[in-house]
Amino acid sequence: MATTPEPEPSTSRSHAGDSLVEPNPSIVQENPDSCFRILLATDNHIGYAEKDPIRGQDSINTFREILEIARDAEVDFILLAGDLFHENRPSRGCLYSVMALLREYTMGDKPISFELMSDPMEGSAPGFTFPAINYEDLNLNVGIPVFSIHGNHDDPQGTGPEGALCALDMLSVSGLLNYFGKIDLSAEENPDPASDQGIRIKPLLLRKGDTHLAMYGVGNVRDSRMHYELRSNRVKMFMPDGGGEVKEEDWFNMLLVHQNRVKHGPQQSVPEGMFDDSIKLVVWGHEHDCRISPESVEGKNYYITQPGSSVATSLARGESIPKHVGILSIQGSQFQIAEILLKTVRPFVFEEVVLAEAAENEENKLNLEDKDSITAYLRKTVEELVEKAKKEWRKGHEGSIKDMMLPLIRLKVETTNAKEMTNPVRFGQDFSGRVANPRDILQYHRKKKIAERKSKNNPDAPDGEMDGFDDDDDDGALGGADDPSALTTSDRLSKLRMANLVRQYLQAQNLEVLVEGGLEDAVMRFVDKDDKDAIKDFVHDTLKTVGKNMKGQQNVDEDDVEEHMTRAKEHAASQWAEHRPVEREVNKKGKGKKKADSDEDSMAADDSMRGGDSDGSFASEAAPVKGKGKAVAGGKGKAPATAKGKAKQPLFDDDDTEEEEEEEEVVPQKKSRAAPAKKAPAKAPAKAPAKKAVPAKQSQLTFSQDPAAKKAPAARAPAKGGKSSKPIELSSDDD
């Protein structure tokens, strides 16, 4: 079992060649010939705010510093845990800069000190003969390999002969980066654990001297989809097999994930305790708070390290924590992490003030009835924060000749009982040229009050999802509902989610050709992923499908055109549902609604922007599968089937929230001229018993042996020298 020391204060490292100061080591006696040295980083978000004249180069400058640290420390390789790019389709200049930096710092004649034991062709580009691992290519001269999984910002998108692609695929085929952890979920779903569908996790097997390392990578999967896969027993891992040379317990199993760690809802996170004890270390991406010191998990033998982001993508409290990368050393079953402070990160100071409390202090000369006195007090506070940023910069950059970058300042102001507040943009003009974010220094919010729930038809709380939305707690816990009368118009508008607006707008329309669900997905891809062709491609594909369906009709009267158009749209809707099934949930009231996606970065919005899924109930998901007794979602002309009176099952036993048993009701579809869903309600009761076939709930991801897989040689991963990986699956509580 790996052992690590208690968390120690962060250590820094000079780029001038000073020795690396490490915390109290857990590796008793280091053997360089058998010790992996790996640079850990995640969430680089290269390209964030690249058009900002002040902050545009922050992400790429810090990425350059990370590569310099790896070169100076002479690490074996660099390991990135997702979100290398901030956008799914990075700009030409952004991609150019990353490729140039990787070529500058990772190419060279430095010998590779470790051996690849798995198949170098595993995951290679289909139809080509070059290996997936760049340093195994005889035509390339790689000095420091870079391994990376994808995150939620740079995940694969699109379709075509090559399948879904992302920017990491481009870097991989160019030989600059080794992309692994890519999961293909586009195939038709089948809940049979012995099938080849679902999530398959194959490790990269590396050896250095007597140390054997198995790296498992799981690129970002939408949290609700991940839960569906887990509940359906469709997640399998491949266990290292040394072909008799290496015992299973001698492998150091390391897992990279890029999911929500902080719970934003019943299905919007991955519990820390879901992994088996065979895992020694989990490298957690997606969360931007720097918690790189290994943290133990209660009741488990593995540790979690969370490097955090290398650039602030929001003005939240978690982003103000000093940012580090780490040098991970692995020898046998022991490991340690040396923290390295990043020196090119823009200073960021976050502070919160309560005007009512400040007014009680006579020295502040603050009058809540006087706007000018409030403005003067806030200006004085911001001046103090600017001076604080300068002191922290000097403390972390002693001996540096570089000038301090303009700091980021965020002052969160509780305005309860204040009569009038100054305009934040006008306020920031006084600090232009002194701070990097003059337009959004101030953030106003009101104190939460115990009040009645908002009316169902409140336009500022779509689908009732905004109850308890404002989060003033430092720990990220969802608070109670705000008093509507205490919120200004700008406050209420800032709480609205784009997905809710799009959904409500489309539901109010009478679309005769376009499928509402598909158009909603296309709009959200345009907003979240910056996919500029998403809407155009969707409209083109829909018109092509409907047009083909209409051309197939013969002897159509002019009076029946509208009816045939309706049928053509229903056919297009069924086709869209088959290729992209959507899980839906039913709330406690029995009112159907889509579960809000949570694929945005957990730190990509400020605290007060987080939505509240406070009911604590799990979604009622219908698995789109084949066979009798299975629930169907999005079949041709069929509505998702739900069973009345069926209790919801919690996903994990160790969840702190006790789920209430609620009755699920069949969601009636709204009638409209464009999509009169007459057949679906009639067929839904016949499918209701299918809910009895929901797979058993899961407790954790285990390395238990799969008997069926032993008999299926085709499921074994090929490897060099007769070595292979044997598949294991997610075990059920009932097994």
N, C-alpha and C positions, 0 to 999 in steps of 0.2 A: 504494500500500500504506500502511496506517495505521502510524504510528510512535508509540511511547510511550517515556517516560523509564524509566530504571531505577527499581525500587521505592524510594520515599522514605519517611521516617518519617511516621506519621499526622499530619494537621493537624486542628486543632479550629476550631470556629466558635462565636462567641457569639451568643445570641439577642437581644442588646441592640443589634444593628445594626452590630457590628464588621465590618470588611472581611473577605471570604473569602480565606483564605490558601491558595494552590494550590501544588502541587509544580512543579518545573521543567517548564514547559509544552512540549508537543510541537507545539501550534499556534503557528506562528511569529508570526503577526500576526492577532489575533482581529478578525473583522468581525461585530459584533452582528447585522447584518441577514442574515447567512448562516450563523450559528452556532447550532445546536440546543443548548439547555441542558436536560438531563433529570435528574431525581432518580431514582437507582437504589436499590431496596430489595427485599428478598425475605424470605420465611419470617417473617411478622409473628406468626403463630399467635395471633391475637386470640381470646380465650376460654380460653386455657390456664390451668388451675387457678383458674377464675373463682370457685369456691366456697371457695377458701382465704382465710381472713380476713386474712392478711398479704400474699400474693402475687396475690390475685384481680384487682387492677386494673393489674398491671404491663404486660401486653401492650397494653391500650387506652391507657394513659398514654404509652407509647413511640410508638404509632401517632399520637397527637395531636402529639407532638414532631416526628415526621417530616413531618406536614402543615404544621406551623408553619415548618419549615426550607424546605419547598417554596414557601410563600407569601412568606417573607422574602427568599429568593434569587431570586424572580420567575422561576422556571423555566418552560419552555414546557409541559412535561407531566411526570407522574409515571409511572414504569414499575415494575411489580411482577412478580416472577418466580415466583409461586406460593405456596400455603399462606398466603393472607391470613387464613383462619380455621383454628383448630386442629381443629375437628370438621366432619364432613360436613354435619351438621345443627346449626348454631349455635343457642344458646338465643335466646329472644325478646329478652332484655336485651342480649345481645351484638350481635345484628343491629341492634337499635335504636341502640346507641351508635355503631356503624360508620356507619350511614346518617346519623345526626345530624352526625358529624364530617365526612363527605364533603360534606354540604350546607353546613356552616359554612365550610370552608376551600377548597372547589373551585368553588363557585358564585359568580358575580359578573359584573361588567361589564368585567373585564380583557379586552382584545382578544386573539384568537388570532393569533399571529404567524407561523403556518405554514399550508400548504395541503395538503389531502387530495387525492391524485391517483388513488387507487383508488376503487372503487365504495363509497359510504357505506352501501348496502343489503346489502353482502356480510356474511353472518352475522346479519342482522336476524331478529327473531322471526317465524316463519312465520304468515301470515294477517293481519299487521298492516302498516301503511304507514309507521311511524316508522323512521328510519335506525338502524343499529347503532352509529354514532359519535354520541355525545350532543351534541357542539358543532355538528353539522350539522343538528340539529333546531331549527327556528325557534321552537319553543315553549319552549326551554330556554335559560338564560343561564349558560353555563359559562365560568369564568375559567381554571381549571387542569384540563385533561383528565387522567384517570387510566386507564392501560391495564394490563391484567393477564391472565396466563394462570392456569390452575388448577394446584394441586399434588396430592400424593398424599393430603393431609388433607382438602381441600375439592373433590375431583373429582366429576364428575357421577355420580349414582346413580339407579336406578329406571327404570321404563318407563311409557308412557302415550302419549296423542296428541301431547304435546309432546316425547317422547323423554326421555332421561336429563337431569336438571337438577341444578344445584348452587346454592349461595348466590350465586355470582357472576352466575348468570342472573337472580336476583332484583334484584341491584344494577344489572344492565345494563338490564333493562326499565324500571326506575325512573328511568333517566337519570343515575345517579350515577357509573357506571363503565363503561368500554369493555372488554368481555370478548372476547378473541380466543384463537386457538390451540386451540379445541375440536375434537377429532377424533372422528368417528363410526366406531366399529369394530363396530357391532352388525349390520351387513349380513353376508350369507353370504360367506365368504372365497373368493377366487379368486386363484391365484398368477400369473395372466397380467398382465405389466407394463402392457399396453395397456388393461386394464380400468379401470373407475372405482372399484374396491374398494381397500382398503388405506388407508395414511396419505397425506393430501394436505395440503401446507403452502402456503398462500397468504399473501403478505406484505401488510402495510399500507404503502402508498406515501405518503410525506410529502415536502414540499419547503419549504425556507426559503431564499429568495434563490437562491444558486447551489449549495446543498447539497441533495442528494437522498438520502433515507433510506428503506431497505426493511427493515421489522421483521418477522421470521419468528418465530412463536410456536408452540411444541410443548408443550401441556399434558402433565402426567405420564401416562405409559403404563407399565404393569407392565413391568419390565426384560426378563423372559423373553418377553413378547409383542413388545416392541420388537425384540428380536433375531430373533424369528420373521419379523416384517415385513421386516427388513433382509435376511435370508437369502433371502427369497422374492421379492426385487426388487419389493416392493410399497410402497416409500416414494418419493414424487415431490414435488418442489418446483416452484414456479412462479417463473420468473425475470422480474425487472422488464423491461418493455419501454416505453420512453418514446415510442413512436410516431414515432421518427425525431428527436425533440427531444433526448433524453438517450441517450448511449451506455451500453452495458451496464457498462463499466468505471467509469463515473462514479457509479454507485450505491454508497452505503455500506450493505452488507448486514450486518445485525445479527440474531443468532439468540438466542432465549430458550428455555432448556430447564430441565426440573425432573426430573432423574434422579440416580441414584447416580453420583458421580464417583470415590469410593473403591471399589476392587474388593472386593466381599464374596463373590464366587464367579465361576465362568466366565461366567455370564450375568446377573450381578446388578450391572452397571454399564455405562456408555456410555464407550468410550475417548475420550480427549481429541483424538486425532488422526484421528477419523473424518470430519471436515468438510473441505469443499473450500476451496482458497485464495481463492475468491471471497467467502467470509465474512470480514469484517474484525474482528468482535468477537462473542464468545459470552458472554452473561450467564447464569451457572450458578446455578440455585436448588437447593434440597433439602439441600445440605450446610450445616451450621450454623457451621463455622469461618469467621471473617471473613478472607478473602483478597481484599480488594477491589482491591488494586493489580494492574493488568493483568500477567498472566503469559504469556510467550511459550510456544509449543508447538514442541518440537523437530521440525524438518523442515517446519514450516508457517509461513505468513505472517500468521496471525491470532493474536489474543490472547484470553485468558479472564479474566473478572473474576467473583469469587465474593463477593458482598456479605455472605453469611452471615445468620443469624437476628437479629432485633431483640429477642428475649427468650429466656432460657435455659429450655429445655423438659426438660433433663436435667442431672445433676450430673457431666458428663463433662469431660475436660480441654479439649476444643475449645471448649466453651461459656464457658470462663474468659477467652478472648481478648477484649480490648476490642472492643466492637461499634460499627460505623460504618455510615453510608450514604454515598453518593457523588453528586456533581454531575458528570454526564457531559457534556462539551462535544464536539460533532461539527461539523467544518467541512471540507467537501470530503472528502478521503480521510484526514484527520488527526483525532485525538481525544485527549482527556486526561480524567483523573478526579481530582477533588479530594475527598479523604476528610474526612468530618465525624464527629466523635466524638458518640455519643448520650449525653446527660447524664441521662436518666431511667431508664437500665438499672440494675437492682439489682446492687451489687458482688458479685463471685463470686471466691473464692480456692480453688484446687485445689492440694493437696499430697499427696505420697506418702512414707511412712516404711517402713523395714524394721526390724522390732524386733530382729532378730539383729544387725544392724550397729549399731543404737543402743545395744545392751547392751554392746558392746565399749568404748564410751566411758564411763569411770568417772564423769564429771561428770553423766551422766544418772541415775545411781543406779537403773538398770533391771535387774530380775531376772526372767528369763523364767519362772521357777518360781513367782513371786509375782504373783497377780492384782492386788493392791492397788498394787504398784509400777508395773505396766503401765498401770493406770488413771490413776495420778497423772501418768505421763509423757505419756499421750495428752491429758489435760486441760491440761497445760502447753503442749503443742504447739498445741492448738486456741485457747488464749488468744493465742498469738503470731500465729496466722492472723487472728484478729479484729482485732488491732492493725494487721496488715499491710493488711487491707481498709480500715481507717480512713485510713491514710496514702495509699493509692492513691486513695481518694475525694477527699481534700483536694487532692491533686495535680491531679486532673482537673476539680475544681470550684472553682478559686481565685476568690474574690470572690463566690461564690454564698451566698445567705442561707438556702438550703433546708437542712433537717436531713438528715443521712445516713439512707438507708433501711437497715433491718436487712440485713446481708450474708448471702449464701449461702456456706456453708463445707462443703467435702468433703475429708475426710482418708482417703486410701486406705492401709490398713494391711496389710502382709505379716506374717502371724502364724506363719510357719514356726518350729517348735521352741518356740512358746509353749504352755504347758500349759493355761491357761484364760484366757478373755477375758470382759470385762464385757459386759452386754447393751447394744446400741447405743441402744435406746430409753430405757433408764434412764439411760444416760450423757448423752443429750441433754437430759434434764430440767434439768440444772445450767445450761444455756445458754438456757433458755426466756426469751424477751423480749430476748435479746441477738443471736440469729441468726434467720434466716427459716425455717430447716429443722432444728429441733432433733431431730426423730425420725430423721433419716438423715444425720447428720454423718459417722459412721464407716462405712467399707465394708471388710470383712475379705476377705482372699484368701490363698491358699497359694502357695508357690513351685512352679513347674512341675518335675516330675521325669520323667526318661526311664523310662517304664514300658511294659509290654505293653498292647496295645489292650484296651479293655473287652470283656467278653463280649457276644456278639450279643444275648443275652436279658437284658441289664442294663436294668432298668426305668427307670434314671435317664439312659439314653442312647437314646432312641427312634430306631429306624431307623438306628442307628449315626451319627446326624448330629451328635452332641455330642463326637466325638473332636476334640480340639484346640480346644475352644470358648472357653476362658478366654484372653482377650487382655490381656496385661500390657504389651505394647509400646506406646510412645507413638505410633508411626506407624500403628497400627491393623492391623498385619500379624497374621495368625492364628498362634498359637503351637502348641506341641505339646500332647499330652493330659495332663491332670492325673492324678496318682496317686489312684485312688478312695479309698484308705485315708487320704489326706491331706485329704479334703473332709469337712466337717461336713454334717449333714442339711440345714440351711438353705442351705448353699452349693450342694449338688446340686439342691435344689428350685428355687433361683434361676436355674439354667441351663436349665430346661425351657421350651420354647416352647409357647404356648397352642395353636398349630396342630397340634403333634405330639400333645398330649394329646387334643384333639378327634378327630383322625384315628384314633388308637389305640383310643379309646373306642368310636367308631362301628364300627370294624372288628370289635370283639369282640361287637357286638350282633347280634341276628337281627331286623332290621327287615323287616316284611312289606309295608308300604305306602310308607313314605318312602324316597326315594333317598338313599343315604349321602353321595354327593358333593355333591348339592344342599343337604342339611342341613348338611354341613360348611361350605360356602360361606356359608350363612345365619348360622351361628353366628359365623364369623369376621367377617362384616359387622357383626354385633351387637357384637363385641368391639372390632374395629379402627376401624370407622366410626361406632359408636354409633347404628346404625340399629335403633331399638327395634322396628320393624315387620318386620324381615327374616325372623325365624323364623315369625311369624304369617302373613306373606304367602306364604312357601314352603309351609307346611303347607296353607293354604287352596288354593293353586294345585294342589298334588299331589293332595289329596282330590278336587278338582273333576275333574282329569284321570282319576284312577283310577275315580271314580264314573261318569263318562261312559262309560268303557271297559266297566265292568261292566254298566251298563244296556243296552249294545248287545248283550250276550250273550243268547241265547234258549235256553230249555229247559235251564237249568243245574241239574244234580242237586246235592243238598246235599253229597254226597261229593266233588264236583269243584270246590267253591267255592275251596278252597285253591289248586288248580292254576290256576284262572282269576285269582285274586288275584296269583299269581306272574307270570302273563303280563301282567297289567295294570301291575304294577310295572316289568317289563322295558320295556313300552311307554313308561311315564312316564320311565324312565331314558334311553331313546333320545331322547325329546323334550327332556329337559333337556340332554343332550349336544349336540344340534343347536343349541340356542340359546346354550349356553355351553360350547364345546369347551375341554377342559383339556389343556394340554401336560404330558406325563409324561416322566420320565427314567429310564434304566436305569443303575444304578451298575456298578462294575467287577465285582462279584460276580454280576451278572445278576439281582439281586433288584429287582423293580419297586417304585417308590415315587414319590410326588408330590414335585415340587420345592417346597421351602418358599418361599412368597411373600416378596418383599422390598419390599412397598409401605409398610412402616413407615418412619418417618423415620430416616435414618442416624445421627442424633444423639439419637433419642428414647429410647435405652437406654444404660446405662453401658457402658464398655469391656468389662467382664466378661460382659455379656449377649449379645455378638455371637456368632452361630453360626459354625461353621467348615465351609465347603465346600472341604475341603483336597485333594480328589482331583484338581482341576484339569481335569476332563473336561466336555465340553459335553453338554447334554441331547439325548437322541434324540427329536426332536419329530416328530409325525405331523401333517402339514398337512391340515386339514379342507377339502378342495377337491373340485371336480367333475372329471369326465373320466377317461378311461382312463389308467392308469399313474400316477395320483396317490394318495398315501397318504391314508387316511381315518381320522378320529378321531371316535368318538362317533356313528357312523351307526346307523341303526335295526338293532338286533340284531347289530351288527358290533363286533368288538373292534379296538382300534388295532393296525395292522399294523406289524411291524418286520421288518427283513431280517437274517438271521443271517450273521455274518461281514462285515458292512458296517462299514468304518472310520469313526469319527466325524470330522467336519470341523471344524477351528477356524473361528471366525467372523471373526476379523481377523488379517491377516498380521503386524501389529505387536505382537501379544500376546507378552508376555515368557514365558508359560508354554507349554512344548512339550507338546502333547497326545499321549497314547499311543493307539495304535490298539487298541481293545478290541472284542470280539465282543458284539453285542447279542442277547439271547435274548427269545423271546416270553414274556411274563409270564403264567403260568397263573393263572386266576381261582379264588378260593376257592369251594368248593361250600357252599351253605347252602340251607336250606329256603325262605328268602325269595327268593333270586336264584340259582337253579342255572343258571349260564352254560354251557349245553351247546353252543349253536350257535357261539359266538364262537371257541373254539379250532379248530373245524373249518374256519372261513372264513379265519382269520388266515394260514395258509400260502399260500392262493391270492392274498392281497394282498401277500405279502412282496416280490415284485419291484418294487412301487411305490417302494421306497426308492431305486431307481436314478434316480428323477425329482426328487430333492432339488435345488433350485436351487444354482447355484454360490455359493461363499463370497464375502463382500463385503469390500472393503478400506476404502472411505471413501465419504462422501456427496458427490457431485459435482454440478456444474452442467452436465454434458454434455447436449447437445441430444437430445431423443427424436424420432427420425424419424417414428414412428407418431403422436406427438402433434401434429406439424405439420400432419398431414392431417385432424385432428379439431378443427374450430373449436369444437365444443361444450365442449371441455376448457379453453378459454381463459377466463380470468377477466374479466368485464366491468369496465370502468373509465370514469371521466369523460374527456371530451374525446378519445375514440378511443384512449386509452392502455389497455394491457392487460398481462397477465402470461402468459408462455408457459411451459408445463410442461416440467420436466426431471426426470430420474429417477435413482435410485441405480444407478451403473454397476457392472458385474461385473468381476472380475479377468480373466475369460476374454474380455471384449469387445475 
